[in-house]
């Protein structure tokens, strides 16, 4: 596992991250979907280039695009990000 510091808007969506001085893991997204019991769903998109950070208990934080975060990347994800063959 590699730990890479990047701005929030540079981290691939769906990736696992931590805050610079933290250990709690989050998934980074730009959209969340809420499903209702009747089957309807509500999409909420982050404004501009902001991102949602969602932890394992479902708590959601919104962060600006230039906030530096730690991307926890596996080798495969890193190679894809760097576009190395």
Number of C-alpha atoms within 10 A of each C-alpha: 11 12 13 15 18 15 15 25 20 14 24 15 15 13 15 20 26 21 16 13 8 10 10 10 17 24 18 26 22 18 14 14 10 11 11 9 7 6 7 8 11 10 10 11 15 16 12 9 13 19 26 23 23 20 17 10 7 9 10 16 12 15 17 16 15 14 15 19 21 22 28 20 19 13 11 10 15 17 12 10 13 8 8 8 5
